[in-house]
Amino acid sequence: MDAAQQEATARARELQRSWYGEPLGALFRRLIDDLGLNQARLAAILGLSAPMLSQLMSGQRAKIGNPAVVQRVQALQELAGQVADGSVSAVEAADRMEEIKKSQGGSVLTASGQSPVGSGAPTVRRVVREIQSLLRSVAAAGDIIDAADSLAPAHPELAEFLRVYGAGRTAEAVAHYESHQS
């Protein structure tokens, strides 16, 4: 890859980070891992061709053009969180993925342009997953643990936050979140 291609890929990944909260390669790899998929199966569920998924993952292409695909990505992210915290079984997840695959989607943005239609108030799980995603897009789990260890003597609560959200399981983070709400 020449310098111009590397620059274009870096620019695409930054656009993805601003549009989707993280580069799509990281997001799709997490969905593949969390839901036990391969790239071909993920592409089929999302309604993308395998080459298009590959281009999005590699940063050769920046944007998902179809709003229904974006909604399917969001639905899979929510499902992955439910699988991770144990509220949805593997069998139920397989059925839900088929429903997601068949979904037509619709308008992605509300009049305010801020959130998906029908999302209502964010669930605790969604908030927690967004915090986890943000932390994990900034640093690897090992680096987050190192930072938490450095902070622990002077700021134990902040260190705990980093450990739970940056490297812990979603169920632990949900419990932490709920225990700190007034």
ZAMI-912278 format. One record per residue: residue in one letter; residue number from 1; x, y, z of N, C-alpha, C, CB in turn. Coordinates in steps of 0.001 Angstrom, whole numbers, plus 500000, padded with zeros to 6 digits. Glycine has a CB too. Example, Ala and Ser with C-alpha at 12.3 -4.5 7.8 and 13.67 -1.06 7.14 Angstrom:
REM residues 2
R code pos    n.u    n.v    n.w   ca.u   ca.v   ca.w    c.u    c.v    c.w   cb.u   cb.v   cb.w
R    a   1 513190 494310 507800 512300 495500 507800 513200 496700 507800 511308 495527 509046
R    s   2 512850 497750 507080 513670 498940 507140 512900 500030 507870 514084 499402 505725
END
This chain:
REM residues 182
R code pos    n.u    n.v    n.w   ca.u   ca.v   ca.w    c.u    c.v    c.w   cb.u   cb.v   cb.w
R    m   1 500853 498828 500000 500000 500000 500000 500900 501237 500000 499029 499997 501230
R    d   2 500640 502155 499065 501472 503354 499006 500981 504403 500008 501475 503938 497579
R    a   3 501725 505487 500111 501427 506518 501118 500047 507129 500915 502484 507619 501077
R    a   4 499649 507339 499671 498338 507934 499399 497217 506993 499849 498193 508258 497893
R    q   5 497394 505688 499606 496391 504714 500043 496330 504643 501566 496700 503324 499460
R    q   6 497510 504677 502209 497531 504645 503674 496832 505865 504250 498975 504571 504193
R    e   7 497055 507017 503645 496417 508246 504108 494900 508175 503919 496990 509463 503360
R    a   8 494460 507661 502777 493025 507527 502509 492383 506561 503503 492785 507041 501062
R    t   9 493061 505460 503812 492549 504488 504771 492458 505106 506163 493441 503237 504799
R    a  10 493480 505838 506564 493467 506497 507876 492327 507513 507950 494824 507193 508153
R    r  11 492126 508262 506865 491042 509253 506819 489683 508545 506909 491129 510105 505512
R    a  12 489523 507423 506193 488262 506668 506239 487988 506155 507641 488297 505493 505250
R    r  13 489016 505670 508305 488823 505150 509666 488451 506269 510643 490099 504436 510150
R    e  14 489019 507449 510454 488650 508585 511308 487203 508995 511062 489590 509784 511057
R    l  15 486779 508980 509798 485378 509280 509489 484475 508229 510141 485146 509324 507947
R    q  16 484859 506967 510039 484075 505908 510668 483977 506140 512171 484695 504529 510380
R    r  17 485086 506540 512793 485078 506804 514232 484079 507927 514550 486507 507184 514729
R    s  18 484042 508955 513733 483129 510062 514004 481677 509680 513716 483520 511279 513175
R    w  19 481434 508850 512712 480067 508465 512363 479526 507329 513219 480005 508069 510919
R    y  20 480382 506338 513516 479905 505112 514155 480484 504898 515557 480242 503925 513287
R    g  21 481347 505805 516023 481922 505702 517362 483241 504959 517408 480960 505033 518267
R    e  22 483577 504244 516342 484839 503516 516253 485018 503074 514802 484866 502284 517237
R    p  23 486226 502702 514421 486408 502163 513069 485564 500899 512887 487907 501856 512799
R    l  24 484989 500737 511702 484107 499601 511467 484833 498270 511559 483457 499728 510118
R    g  25 486128 498237 511261 486880 496993 511404 486814 496481 512831 488336 497194 510987
R    a  26 487002 497378 513803 486948 496986 515218 485530 496583 515613 487442 498139 516118
R    l  27 484558 497356 515182 483166 497071 515516 482748 495712 514942 482240 498190 514984
R    f  28 483048 495479 513651 482645 494220 513016 483397 493028 513611 482887 494288 511504
R    r  29 484693 493195 513928 485439 492091 514546 484835 491725 515909 486934 492472 514707
R    r  30 484412 492735 516666 483797 492475 517967 482474 491718 517787 483561 493804 518733
R    l  31 481668 492128 516790 480412 491424 516528 480681 489981 516119 479604 492145 515435
R    i  32 481684 489768 515274 482050 488422 514836 482428 487570 516052 483226 488475 513814
R    d  33 483258 488132 516922 483701 487395 518122 482541 487161 519091 484831 488165 518838
R    d  34 481799 488222 519398 480744 488135 520407 479599 487219 519982 480204 489515 520705
R    l  35 479317 487184 518672 478163 486419 518196 478550 485105 517518 477361 487258 517238
R    g  36 479853 484802 517489 480297 483538 516906 480063 483441 515412 479608 482405 517581
R    l  37 480300 484525 514703 480067 484574 513263 481384 484515 512507 479294 485840 512883
R    n  38 481295 484394 511188 482439 484663 510324 482053 485859 509458 482831 483397 509443
R    q  39 482993 486356 508672 482712 487562 507885 481584 487346 506892 483960 488010 507147
R    a  40 481552 486190 506264 480509 485924 505265 479124 485936 505919 480760 484564 504566
R    r  41 479009 485319 507094 477719 485280 507802 477319 486678 508266 477789 484316 509013
R    l  42 478276 487448 508787 477978 488815 509198 477491 489627 508001 479219 489478 509831
R    a  43 478165 489512 506870 477765 490243 505660 476336 489875 505275 478735 489939 504487
R    a  44 476011 488581 505322 474665 488129 504951 473606 488711 505890 474594 486592 504967
R    i  45 473878 488700 507193 472917 489235 508159 472713 490729 507940 473390 488969 509599
R    l  46 473804 491440 507676 473712 492888 507491 473095 493272 506153 475081 493508 507609
R    g  47 473145 492358 505181 472644 492690 503849 473700 493365 502994 471429 493584 503956
R    l  48 474955 493038 503253 476083 493560 502477 476728 492416 501706 477126 494261 503401
R    s  49 477401 492741 500618 478212 491724 499962 479474 491522 500795 478562 492132 498487
R    a  50 480065 490342 500678 481309 490077 501411 482404 491079 501028 481792 488639 501137
R    p  51 482570 491415 499719 483594 492415 499376 483316 493786 500003 483685 492559 497862
R    m  52 482035 494189 500072 481704 495485 500682 482048 495477 502171 480202 495814 500482
R    l  53 481714 494387 502863 482067 494281 504278 483579 494384 504449 481544 492953 504875
R    s  54 484312 493689 503613 485771 493722 503677 486305 495138 503453 486368 492765 502641
R    q  55 485738 495848 502491 486173 497226 502220 485876 498139 503399 485489 497768 500958
R    l  56 484737 497957 504044 484404 498763 505219 485347 498443 506381 482940 498523 505639
R    m  57 485640 497156 506565 486518 496739 507665 487944 497248 507477 486526 495217 507783
R    s  58 488418 497251 506235 489800 497635 505967 489989 499140 505839 490276 496965 504715
R    g  59 488894 499883 505770 489006 501329 505605 489122 501761 504157 490187 501833 506363
R    q  60 488941 500836 503211 488938 501218 501796 487672 501999 501462 489051 499970 500892
R    r  61 486642 501760 502227 485377 502473 502079 484996 502954 503468 484246 501561 501441
R    a  62 484504 504198 503567 484257 504785 504886 482830 504583 505380 484564 506253 504851
R    k  63 481852 504749 504510 480472 504876 504974 479594 503716 504528 479882 506170 504481
R    i  64 478692 503329 505433 477629 502395 505092 476536 503233 504446 477099 501596 506362
R    g  65 476265 502976 503186 475328 503819 502444 473866 503543 502719 475571 503665 501004
R    n  66 473534 502344 503159 472144 501950 503330 471729 502111 504794 471932 500496 502861
R    p  67 470742 502968 505072 470307 503168 506462 469817 501883 507131 469206 504204 506507
R    a  68 469215 500969 506373 468740 499716 506959 469918 498886 507466 467919 498912 505928
R    v  69 471049 498942 506766 472242 498213 507207 472750 498807 508522 473357 498261 506118
R    v  70 472738 500129 508618 473165 500782 509865 472276 500325 511019 473117 502332 509725
R    q  71 470978 500235 510778 470070 499776 511840 470345 498322 512205 468603 499938 511403
R    r  72 470687 497495 511214 471015 496100 511512 472294 496019 512349 471176 495291 510204
R    v  73 473272 496878 512041 474499 496920 512846 474146 497260 514290 475511 497958 512271
R    q  74 473302 498273 514487 472905 498677 515833 472165 497546 516546 472024 499933 515775
R    a  75 471300 496840 515820 470565 495725 516419 471525 494602 516820 469496 495191 515438
R    l  76 472527 494331 515985 473508 493298 516328 474358 493707 517525 474409 493005 515131
R    q  77 474692 495000 517632 475453 495470 518793 474652 495239 520073 475812 496972 518644
R    e  78 473377 495553 520026 472537 495349 521205 472433 493857 521529 471129 495953 520981
R    l  79 472254 493028 520506 472178 491589 520706 473484 491045 521288 471853 490887 519384
R    a  80 474611 491521 520789 475909 491064 521307 476041 491396 522790 477070 491707 520514
R    g  81 475550 492560 523202 475571 492926 524618 474707 491997 525450 475106 494359 524800
R    q  82 473568 491606 524902 472672 490711 525628 473269 489302 525726 471295 490659 524941
R    v  83 473957 488879 524679 474632 487578 524728 475760 487636 525768 475196 487186 523316
R    a  84 476524 488741 525759 477665 488880 526672 477234 488870 528131 478422 490164 526373
R    d  85 476083 489486 528424 475669 489518 529833 474775 488338 530218 474940 490816 530125
R    g  86 474541 487430 529262 473808 486212 529565 472298 486326 529519 474196 485746 530883
R    s  87 471753 487469 529121 470293 487610 529089 469679 486991 527836 469911 489080 529172
R    v  88 470514 486650 526838 470040 485976 525628 470930 484761 525394 470054 486943 524383
R    s  89 470310 483604 525184 471072 482367 524939 471563 482323 523496 470205 481118 525246
R    a  90 472472 481406 523217 472998 481245 521862 471889 480880 520884 474093 480174 521838
R    v  91 470954 480031 521316 469844 479637 520444 468953 480837 520150 469017 478502 521089
R    e  92 468623 481598 521204 467811 482805 521009 468545 483804 520109 467472 483460 522373
R    a  93 469858 483918 520279 470638 484852 519468 470579 484468 517993 472096 484893 519948
R    a  94 470649 483175 517707 470575 482721 516311 469229 483109 515699 470784 481185 516221
R    d  95 468156 482923 516457 466827 483309 515968 466739 484817 515756 465738 482853 516953
R    r  96 467264 485570 516714 467224 487031 516602 468044 487529 515411 467740 487672 517892
R    m  97 469183 486860 515137 469990 487268 513977 469214 487064 512684 471314 486478 513929
R    e  98 468420 486008 512612 467588 485792 511425 466547 486897 511300 466898 484412 511486
R    e  99 465951 487318 512429 464987 488425 512406 465667 489710 511955 464346 488623 513797
R    i 100 466862 489960 512472 467610 491163 512098 467908 491140 510600 468929 491271 512914
R    k 101 468307 489982 510089 468621 489832 508661 467416 490203 507800 469066 488385 508353
R    k 102 466216 489837 508255 465001 490085 507478 464451 491497 507650 463945 489091 507864
R    s 103 464951 492224 508652 464404 493553 508935 464705 494517 507792 464974 494100 510253
R    q 104 463739 495359 507519 463865 496315 506419 464512 497625 506838 462514 496596 505831
R    g 105 464493 497896 508134 465044 499180 508586 464093 500295 508231 466431 499442 507966
R    g 106 464590 501475 508245 463788 502653 507931 464666 503857 508097 462523 502753 508828
R    s 107 464086 504954 508488 464874 506152 508706 465762 505954 509931 463962 507390 508878
R    v 108 467039 506280 509810 467979 506072 510907 467931 507213 511907 469388 505915 510371
R    l 109 467666 508417 511433 467758 509576 512313 466379 510132 512646 468615 510659 511671
R    t 110 466256 510644 513851 465045 511344 514247 465138 512761 513710 464854 511333 515799
R    a 111 464126 513553 513983 464145 514942 513527 465342 515692 514091 462852 515650 513925
R    s 112 465767 515339 515296 466918 516015 515892 468223 515530 515278 466940 515796 517401
R    g 113 468177 514393 514558 469375 513869 513931 470322 513193 514905 470087 514963 513232
R    q 114 469834 512817 516075 470753 512316 517089 470660 510836 517386 470537 513046 518325
R    s 115 469475 510238 517272 469379 508852 517715 468477 508052 516793 468861 508781 519148
R    p 116 468625 506735 516802 467798 505897 515947 466323 506011 516304 468243 504452 516044
R    v 117 465475 505931 515286 464039 505966 515494 463635 504774 516339 463280 505972 514149
R    g 118 462751 505000 517286 462237 503915 518096 463181 503492 519202 461935 502750 517235
R    s 119 464286 504191 519365 465228 503758 520391 464748 504125 521780 466594 504363 520142
R    g 120 463919 505173 521889 463433 505593 523195 464595 505952 524096 462581 504498 523835
R    a 121 464355 505869 525386 465433 506143 526336 466461 505026 526239 464887 506271 527793
R    p 122 467723 505376 526321 468740 504320 526228 468652 503379 527421 470150 504931 526142
R    t 123 468835 502098 527171 468832 501127 528253 470164 501207 528981 468573 499693 527720
R    v 124 470179 500714 530214 471431 500678 530980 472481 499905 530178 471213 500022 532391
R    r 125 472079 498779 529629 473014 497939 528863 473598 498715 527688 472307 496663 528354
R    r 126 472760 499484 526983 473248 500252 525834 474245 501311 526292 472072 500912 525079
R    v 127 473924 502010 527374 474835 503031 527908 476168 502382 528285 474206 503747 529144
R    v 128 476098 501263 528987 477315 500562 529414 478130 500125 528205 476963 499340 530287
R    r 129 477474 499549 527201 478191 499087 526005 478852 500265 525275 477223 498343 525050
R    e 130 478202 501416 525258 478805 502585 524616 480032 503061 525385 477782 503721 524505
R    i 131 479957 503045 526711 481120 503411 527528 482256 502420 527271 480750 503439 529044
R    q 132 481925 501123 527277 482938 500097 527014 483555 500286 525630 482324 498689 527132
R    s 133 482718 500516 524642 483198 500683 523277 484135 501883 523173 482020 500847 522313
R    l 134 483758 502982 523811 484601 504178 523778 485958 503909 524424 483900 505346 524488
R    l 135 485947 503346 525628 487215 503052 526307 488075 502102 525484 486953 502451 527692
R    r 136 487456 501073 524922 488198 500058 524184 488660 500550 522824 487354 498827 524014
R    s 137 488056 501638 522326 488544 502216 521073 489761 503102 521324 487432 503026 520383
R    v 138 489953 503507 522579 491071 504377 522946 492307 503569 523325 490673 505291 524103
R    a 139 492105 502435 523987 493247 501646 524470 492855 500178 524605 493757 502192 525828
R    a 140 493863 499330 524547 493662 497894 524749 493402 497621 526230 494897 497083 524250
R    a 141 492764 496490 526517 492408 496146 527894 493628 496150 528816 491734 494780 527935
R    g 142 494744 495609 528358 495957 495585 529181 496434 496979 529543 497062 494844 528462
R    d 143 496351 497907 528580 496755 499292 528846 495798 499957 529826 496816 500098 527539
R    i 144 494524 499637 529708 493536 500205 530634 493796 499699 532045 492094 499849 530192
R    i 145 494104 498407 532182 494425 497840 533502 495683 498505 534066 494626 496297 533406
R    d 146 496694 498706 533227 497912 499393 533680 497589 500801 534181 498948 499463 532538
R    a 147 496746 501514 533428 496357 502868 533841 495593 502813 535168 495489 503550 532743
R    a 148 494707 501836 535305 493947 501690 536554 494881 501414 537723 492909 500559 536430
R    d 149 495880 500550 537502 496848 500253 538569 497616 501509 538979 497836 499158 538113
R    s 150 497950 502342 538000 498669 503592 538298 497805 504559 539100 499128 504267 536998
R    l 151 496518 504596 538784 495603 505523 539458 495132 505031 540825 494406 505773 538585
R    a 152 495154 503719 541039 494533 503121 542222 494947 503747 543552 494850 501676 542257
R    p 153 496244 504011 543796 496600 504559 545117 495938 505902 545425 498096 504718 545210
R    a 154 495871 506778 544451 495323 508115 544697 493837 508226 544347 496104 509139 543904
R    h 155 493384 507430 543392 492003 507541 542901 491383 506150 542719 491963 508325 541560
R    p 156 491099 505454 543817 490611 504068 543710 489277 503925 542957 490455 503488 545092
R    e 157 488385 504901 543102 487093 504810 542408 487273 504923 540905 486137 505903 542902
R    l 158 488146 505815 540472 488410 505967 539039 489115 504726 538495 489263 507228 538772
R    a 159 490010 504160 539284 490689 502926 538874 489675 501797 538705 491771 502526 539909
R    e 160 488741 501702 539638 487693 500671 539545 486863 500875 538274 486773 500706 540804
R    f 161 486501 502108 537985 485738 502415 536779 486483 501926 535531 485469 503934 536684
R    l 162 487762 502255 535461 488551 501823 534294 488596 500304 534183 489981 502378 534379
R    r 163 488810 499633 535285 488877 498159 535259 487552 497546 534820 489264 497617 536644
R    v 164 486455 498025 535427 485144 497429 535161 484684 497693 533729 484109 497970 536146
R    y 165 484800 498944 533278 484287 499285 531948 485316 499040 530846 483849 500738 531919
R    g 166 486574 499170 531164 487602 499037 530143 488063 497627 529893 488757 499848 530508
R    a 167 487912 496746 530891 488416 495386 530721 487495 494326 531299 489764 495265 531353
R    g 168 486400 494736 531922 485499 493770 532550 484402 493293 531621 484884 494367 533775
R    r 169 483596 492395 532138 482451 491872 531386 481295 492872 531461 482012 490477 531937
R    t 170 480434 492828 530468 479301 493745 530419 478421 493603 531655 478476 493501 529159
R    a 171 478175 492387 532109 477313 492187 533286 477892 492889 534513 477137 490681 533576
R    e 172 479218 492833 534688 479859 493526 535811 479695 495039 535680 481354 493161 535888
R    a 173 479844 495532 534452 479715 496974 534228 478278 497434 534462 480161 497339 532800
R    v 174 477297 496629 534044 475890 496973 534292 475638 497048 535796 474936 495931 533631
R    a 175 476128 496069 536544 475949 496076 537999 476615 497296 538623 476520 494790 538617
R    h 176 477815 497641 538158 478525 498815 538663 477712 500084 538372 479941 498915 538026
R    y 177 477242 500200 537147 476459 501371 536729 475227 501528 537611 476041 501249 535246
R    e 178 474487 500415 537761 473252 500468 538543 473528 500788 540014 472501 499142 538431
R    s 179 474646 500313 540558 474965 500583 541962 475384 502025 542204 476062 499660 542425
R    h 180 475752 502746 541137 476179 504132 541289 475147 505151 540823 477445 504345 540541
R    q 181 473938 504705 540520 472864 505634 540165 472130 506049 541423 471884 504999 539147
R    s 182 471761 507324 541474 471078 507794 542694 469581 507694 542587 471457 509221 542995
END
